[in-house]
Amino acid sequence: MKMGSTKRLVVKVGTNTLTDKSGLLDKQYLREFTKQLAALAHSGHEVVLVSSGAVRVGMARLGLKKVRSLRESQAAAAVGQGLLIDIYNHLFQQEKITIAQILLVADDFRVRSRYLNARNTLFTLFEKKVIPIINENDTISAEEIKFGDNDNLAAQVTGLVNAGTLIFLSDVAGLHKREGHELGERISEIKMITPEIGELAGKSISAHSRGGMTTKIDGARIATEGGAHVFIANGREENILARLLANDDVGTHFLPQADWRDSRKRWIGMSSAVNGNIIVDDGAFNALMGRKKSLLAAGIVRALGQFQAGDIVAVTNLKGEEIARGLVNYNAVEIEKLKGIHSRLFLQILGYQGNPEIVHRDNLFIFRHRKEGVHEFK
């Protein structure tokens, strides 16, 4: 079986997959889709559904062909969310499955206490054999606290619940090679997400959804960095979830880029807010990526931002690529004083002897896709 390392999986379904050609909810498809999810649950899988479609359902009820402002979008979400969950509840009841609705905003992932509360709630639902149905709380989300799309939300949820597998169900069969302006052969497996892979995505944002192939690849990068398997597949293919479980050659499979990460490191790397940036030289880059060392002052070139000790900062190489995130032991002003020197001089420069590490390796989340290597896919 090529699915993830746990029985827990996140399934994300997009608006275009849920709706028919007229843009209305396809209730026949929804019936078949819920049967697939119920079959997984009855077979022992712990399933989280991240479902789009609330805004589109609300638009239909309000008679809107297009939303012209954030206020209209939020109003449509407020109407549509209740209608959508009501449909899911009716369909899952027929399969003897209880569901729960959870609406999240980005701060629920950035603030550690809120992150843990959401995590504990979801784990309790798993214990009760309940399928959580998650969406962004579009009704209250301001632009500065939005995920941007449910593909990103699904990737964050994968880390939140320690899911071994994330499945994006789309209206396309997976990621394809490009032959000029046309789609070429479907790529079955991707070992590493490189800039070339991103270029294959193209632009595919519709009038009724914020996502596209680009956001799915971004979501795949987040989830695979945490140790999960990711699939992009056509949600309209018959029994698609069972076929993925049966190891059929469908969709595109993104392989994990790291060993399984513990929940705290996943939060540091995948869900938390970044408050500043530390630029490191090539020596520090090699030590972090190749030898799993702590970040020391000697390898730091510059500190950017106004972060404090205990904040999460991005670590970038000389090319400007983010290679890690970590909990920092010193503030930005102090690091600017300490950069390039040995820790034995800390007392002389700062007036006190603090931690020898700027970021300890136990508080570092390394982005493995930044390691040197040649991209391969098939």
Buried (B, 14 or more C-beta within 10 A) or exposed (E): EBBBBBBBBBBBBBBBBBBEEEBEBBEEBBBBBBBBBBBBBEEEBBBBBBBBBBBBBBBBEBEBEEBEEEEBBBBBBBBBBBBBBEBBBEBBEEBEBEBBBBBBBBEBBBBBEBBEEBBEEBBEBBEEEBBBBBBBBBBEBEEEBBBBBBBBBBBBBBBBBBBBBBBBBBBBBBBBEEEEEEBEEBBBBBBBBBEEBBEBBEEBEBEBBBBBBBBBBBBBBBBBBBBBBBBBBBBBBEBBBEBBBEEBEBBBBBBBBBEBBEBEBBBBBBBBEBBBBBBBBEEBBBBBBEEEBBBBBBBBBBBBBEBBBEBBBBBBBEEEEEBBBBBBBBBBEBBEBBBEBEBEEBEEEEEEEBEBBBBBBEBBBBBBBBEEEEEEBE
